[in-house]
Amino acid sequence: MTQEEKPLEQDFDEIHQAFESIKEKHQNDLGQKDVRYIKKIRRYSRIFEVIGRALIWCLPGPLALLGVPFLFLHRNLEAIEIGHNVLHGQYDSFEEVPQFHSRKFRWKAPIDEAAWRQEHNAIHHVHTNVYEKDPDLNHGFLRTNSKVPHNKWHYFQLPIYLFFVYPGMLYNFNAQNLGANDSFRERRFPLGNKGYAVFENTENLSDNDVKKRHNRAVWRVVVKEYLLFPLLALITGYGFFKVFLANLLADIINNYWIALTIQATHLTEPLQPEEALKNKGKWYVSQLDSSINFKGTRLQSILWGHLNYQIEHHLFPDIPAHRYPDMAIEVKQVCKKYNLPYKLNENWWQAIRGYMSVLWRYSFKESESLPVEASYLEKEAAHVK
């Protein structure tokens, strides 16, 4: 197949098999190196926590800020390289590490695990970039395409997210997973939830149950970081507010880091046809078209939770993420063979600029007249006709 050609209908079976072969190859290779990897990351996380809290606790005044980077590293590793990947079931097959099985894992983040698995794994990763189906497409009240009805809130979406949402992004994720954003839009938007995916209450939770689940997830972090450790510092003769503020700063940095990483690899414009779910090969192509990577070193990728390999993550969400750099080589080969999209930014800053431009463009009512960009699958279907 030449670069100019596009895959015909029958080629999607080959595409399906090509990606399945990559997946099977790495599934069959799973073993002790994966166990050693996740244990090593947890070990470093704990070391960073001890160093960070000790420096914050014991150093006087502004010198306590020297502990913030270490506490950030701990919070970051626990949130995305460990927590996010574990909850995808990437380590469920390893009996040696039951603490990293998705159904037993307790996240050191203000997010309810069961709600995350439902909203993120079962919905977002299946209906990626599908209008009114993918909750991550329009997180909160974001408007990232011209199909979503414009309202006055959207004029200010860029500064609101940069200065008010991102500092507490993980807390906002939990609110989204449990349907709080639906209530906000229903109250404040003229057309309510038109254009947005709504909470699928598969467990038939009452409003009271939802509040309890949200509060339990949030308060286990808030009590630890902003009450327990500051009080222990006070009791032992150190400063309550010094520890409180340093913990707050580490939390804010971590939330910004995760927000900028995730949104820089998700907010690509082509909406995807829901029909792609009916064909596994087309579904794989829709995942390629819905995600964008950015380059980084192996060490940087750990700090990004390997989400700079968002394409590989969406293709193979239940494969341990530390394998993505190697899998990316094989994915690119398949994309080249079948002339499939493989979107890649040269660095994180370019990725951030790209999605910021999307937020800016769709902030304005005039963007309602902009055409909705056709997906790769739609372009391919038109080409075949």
C-alpha positions in Angstrom: 0.0 0.0 0.0 1.4 3.4 -1.0 1.4 6.5 1.2 -1.2 8.1 -1.0 -3.7 5.2 -0.7 -6.2 4.9 2.1 -7.4 1.6 3.5 -10.5 0.0 2.0 -13.2 -1.7 4.1 -11.5 -5.1 4.0 -8.2 -3.6 5.3 -9.7 -2.8 8.7 -9.6 -6.5 9.5 -5.9 -6.4 8.8 -5.5 -3.3 10.9 -7.3 -5.0 13.7 -5.0 -8.0 13.5 -1.9 -5.9 13.3 -2.7 -4.0 16.6 -3.9 -7.2 18.2 -0.5 -8.8 17.4 1.3 -6.0 19.1 -0.9 -6.4 22.2 -0.5 -10.2 22.3 3.2 -10.0 21.9 3.6 -7.8 25.0 0.9 -9.7 27.0 2.9 -12.9 26.4 6.1 -11.1 27.6 4.6 -9.9 30.9 6.7 -11.1 33.8 9.0 -10.2 36.6 10.4 -7.1 35.0 6.9 -5.6 35.2 6.6 -6.6 38.8 10.0 -5.1 39.6 9.1 -1.9 37.8 5.9 -1.1 39.7 7.6 -2.0 43.0 10.5 0.2 42.2 8.2 3.1 41.4 6.4 2.7 44.7 9.7 2.5 46.5 10.9 5.8 45.0 7.6 7.3 45.7 8.0 6.5 49.4 11.5 7.7 49.5 10.5 11.1 47.9 7.7 11.4 50.5 10.0 10.8 53.5 12.5 13.3 52.2 9.9 15.9 51.2 8.0 15.8 54.5 11.2 15.8 56.6 12.5 18.9 54.8 9.2 20.7 55.0 8.7 19.7 58.6 12.2 20.5 59.9 13.7 23.3 57.9 12.9 26.8 59.1 10.9 29.4 57.2 11.3 29.6 53.4 13.9 26.8 53.4 11.1 24.4 54.0 10.2 24.9 50.3 13.2 22.7 49.5 10.9 19.8 50.4 8.1 20.7 48.0 9.7 19.2 44.9 10.1 15.9 46.6 6.6 15.9 47.9 5.4 16.8 44.4 7.3 13.8 43.0 5.6 11.5 45.5 2.1 12.9 44.8 2.7 12.8 41.1 4.0 9.2 41.0 1.1 8.0 43.1 -1.4 9.8 41.0 -0.5 8.9 37.4 2.4 6.5 37.0 1.0 4.2 39.8 -2.7 5.1 40.5 -4.0 5.8 37.0 -2.2 2.8 35.4 -3.1 0.4 38.2 -6.7 1.3 38.0 -6.6 0.3 34.3 -5.9 -3.2 35.4 -2.3 -3.2 34.1 -1.1 -5.3 37.0 -4.2 -7.4 37.7 -2.5 -10.6 36.3 0.4 -10.5 38.7 -0.4 -12.5 41.9 2.8 -11.2 43.5 1.5 -7.7 43.8 -2.2 -7.9 45.0 -1.8 -4.3 46.3 -1.6 -3.2 42.7 -4.8 -5.0 41.5 -7.3 -2.6 40.2 -10.2 -3.8 42.5 -8.1 -3.7 45.6 -6.1 -0.6 45.0 -6.6 2.5 47.2 -5.6 5.7 45.3 -3.5 8.3 47.1 -5.6 10.9 45.2 -8.9 12.6 45.9 -10.8 10.3 43.4 -13.3 7.5 44.0 -11.8 4.4 42.4 -15.1 2.8 41.4 -16.4 5.9 39.8 -13.1 6.5 37.9 -13.2 2.9 36.5 -16.7 3.5 35.2 -16.3 7.0 33.8 -12.7 6.7 32.6 -12.2 3.0 31.6 -15.7 1.9 30.6 -16.9 5.2 28.9 -14.1 7.5 27.9 -11.8 4.8 26.6 -14.6 3.2 24.6 -16.4 6.3 23.2 -13.3 8.4 22.8 -14.1 11.8 21.1 -17.7 10.7 20.4 -20.1 13.7 20.7 -22.3 13.6 23.8 -20.7 10.2 24.8 -17.2 11.0 25.9 -17.1 12.8 29.2 -13.5 13.8 28.8 -14.2 15.5 25.5 -15.8 18.5 27.3 -14.5 18.2 30.8 -16.6 20.4 33.1 -18.0 23.0 30.8 -15.2 23.1 28.2 -16.2 23.8 24.6 -13.7 22.2 22.2 -15.8 21.9 19.0 -18.4 23.9 17.1 -21.2 21.4 17.7 -21.4 22.3 21.4 -23.9 25.1 21.9 -22.1 28.3 22.9 -23.0 30.3 26.0 -21.5 33.2 28.0 -19.4 30.9 30.2 -17.3 29.8 27.2 -16.0 33.3 26.6 -13.9 32.8 29.8 -13.1 29.1 29.6 -9.4 29.6 29.1 -8.7 31.8 32.2 -11.2 29.9 34.3 -9.5 26.6 33.6 -6.0 28.0 33.9 -6.4 29.8 37.2 -9.4 28.1 38.9 -9.9 24.5 37.6 -6.3 23.3 37.0 -5.1 24.0 40.6 -7.6 21.4 41.8 -7.8 19.2 38.7 -7.9 15.8 40.5 -10.7 17.1 42.8 -12.6 18.2 39.7 -12.1 14.8 38.0 -13.8 13.2 41.0 -16.8 15.7 40.7 -17.1 14.8 37.0 -16.9 11.1 37.7 -19.9 11.4 40.1 -22.0 13.7 38.0 -21.6 17.0 39.8 -20.8 18.8 36.5 -24.1 17.7 35.0 -25.9 19.5 37.8 -23.9 22.6 37.3 -24.6 22.7 33.6 -28.3 21.9 34.1 -28.6 24.9 36.4 -26.4 27.4 34.6 -26.5 26.7 30.9 -29.6 27.7 28.8 -29.6 24.3 27.1 -28.5 22.4 30.1 -26.3 19.4 29.2 -26.9 19.7 25.4 -23.6 18.8 23.8 -22.1 17.1 26.9 -21.8 13.5 28.0 -23.8 13.0 31.3 -23.1 10.8 34.3 -24.3 7.2 33.8 -25.5 6.1 37.2 -24.9 2.4 36.6 -25.0 1.7 40.3 -28.3 3.5 40.9 -26.7 5.7 43.5 -28.9 8.2 45.4 -27.8 11.8 45.7 -26.8 11.1 49.2 -24.7 8.1 48.1 -23.0 10.2 45.5 -22.1 12.9 48.1 -20.8 10.3 50.5 -18.6 8.8 47.8 -17.3 12.2 46.7 -16.6 13.4 50.3 -14.9 10.1 51.3 -12.5 10.3 48.3 -11.7 14.0 48.9 -11.5 14.1 52.7 -9.0 11.2 52.9 -6.5 13.5 51.1 -7.6 16.7 52.7 -7.4 15.4 56.3 -4.0 13.8 55.7 -2.4 16.8 54.0 -4.1 19.8 55.6 -4.9 18.5 59.1 -2.9 15.4 60.2 0.6 16.4 59.1 0.3 20.1 60.1 -1.1 19.1 63.5 1.8 16.6 64.0 4.2 19.3 63.1 2.6 21.6 65.7 2.7 19.0 68.4 6.3 18.3 67.8 7.3 21.9 68.0 7.3 22.9 64.3 5.0 25.2 62.3 1.4 24.2 61.5 1.0 26.8 58.7 4.4 26.1 57.2 3.5 22.4 56.7 0.0 23.3 55.6 1.1 25.8 53.0 4.0 23.6 51.7 1.5 20.7 51.3 -0.9 23.0 49.5 1.8 24.2 47.1 2.9 20.6 46.3 -0.8 19.7 45.7 -1.4 22.7 43.3 1.8 21.9 41.3 0.8 18.3 41.0 -2.7 19.2 39.8 -1.3 21.7 37.2 1.2 19.1 36.0 -1.5 16.4 35.6 -4.0 18.8 34.0 -1.5 20.1 31.4 -0.3 16.6 30.6 -3.7 15.0 30.1 -5.4 17.9 28.2 -2.4 18.3 25.9 -2.8 14.8 24.7 -6.6 14.6 24.6 -8.1 17.8 23.1 -7.7 16.9 19.4 -10.6 18.2 17.3 -12.0 15.5 15.1 -15.1 14.0 16.6 -15.4 10.3 16.0 -18.4 8.4 14.6 -20.1 6.1 17.1 -20.3 3.5 14.4 -16.6 2.8 14.8 -17.5 0.6 17.8 -19.1 -1.9 15.5 -15.7 -2.7 13.9 -12.6 -3.4 16.0 -10.3 -2.2 13.2 -12.2 1.1 12.8 -12.2 1.5 16.6 -8.4 1.2 16.7 -8.3 3.9 14.0 -10.7 6.1 15.9 -8.3 5.9 18.9 -5.4 7.0 16.8 -7.3 9.9 15.4 -8.5 11.0 18.9 -5.1 11.1 20.6 -1.8 13.0 20.2 1.6 12.2 21.7 4.5 14.4 22.6 8.1 13.6 22.8 10.1 13.2 26.0 12.8 11.0 27.5 12.1 7.8 29.4 12.6 9.6 32.7 10.2 12.4 31.7 7.7 9.9 30.6 7.6 8.4 34.1 6.7 11.8 35.5 4.0 12.2 32.9 2.6 8.7 33.8 3.6 7.7 30.2 0.6 9.7 29.1 2.8 11.5 26.6 2.3 8.1 24.8 -1.5 8.8 24.8 -1.9 7.0 21.5 -0.4 3.7 22.8 -2.4 4.2 26.0 -5.7 4.4 24.1 -4.8 1.5 22.0 -3.6 -0.7 24.8 -4.9 0.7 28.1 -4.4 -2.5 30.1 -0.7 -3.1 29.1 1.8 -1.7 31.7 2.5 1.8 30.6 6.3 1.6 31.0 6.2 -0.6 27.8 4.7 2.2 25.7 8.0 3.6 24.4 8.8 0.2 22.9 5.2 -0.4 21.6 5.2 3.1 20.0 7.9 1.8 17.5 5.6 -1.0 16.4 2.5 1.2 16.3 4.3 3.7 14.0 5.2 0.8 11.7 1.5 -0.2 11.4 0.5 3.4 10.8 3.0 3.8 8.1 2.0 0.6 6.4 -1.7 1.5 6.3 -1.3 5.3 6.0 -3.0 5.9 9.4 -2.7 9.0 11.5 0.0 9.1 14.1 -0.1 12.6 15.7 3.0 13.7 17.5 4.1 17.0 19.0 7.9 17.7 19.2 7.7 18.6 22.9 5.3 19.2 25.8 5.2 23.0 25.2 4.1 22.5 21.6 1.4 20.2 22.8 0.2 22.7 25.4 0.1 25.5 22.9 -1.9 23.3 20.5 -4.7 22.5 22.9 -4.7 26.1 24.3 -5.4 27.3 20.8 -8.4 24.9 20.7 -9.8 26.4 23.9 -9.3 29.9 22.6 -10.8 29.2 19.2 -14.0 27.8 20.6 -14.4 30.4 23.4 -16.2 32.6 20.9 -19.7 32.5 19.5 -18.4 33.1 16.0 -16.9 29.6 16.1 -20.4 28.2 15.7 -20.0 28.8 12.0 -16.8 26.8 11.8 -17.2 23.4 10.2 -16.7 20.3 12.3 -13.5 18.6 11.2 -14.2 15.3 9.6 -12.6 12.3 11.3 -10.2 10.0 9.4 -12.9 7.4 9.2 -15.3 9.8 7.6 -12.8 11.0 5.1 -11.9 7.4 4.3 -15.6 6.5 3.8 -16.0 9.5 1.4 -12.9 8.5 -0.5 -14.2 4.9 -1.0 -17.6 6.3 -2.3 
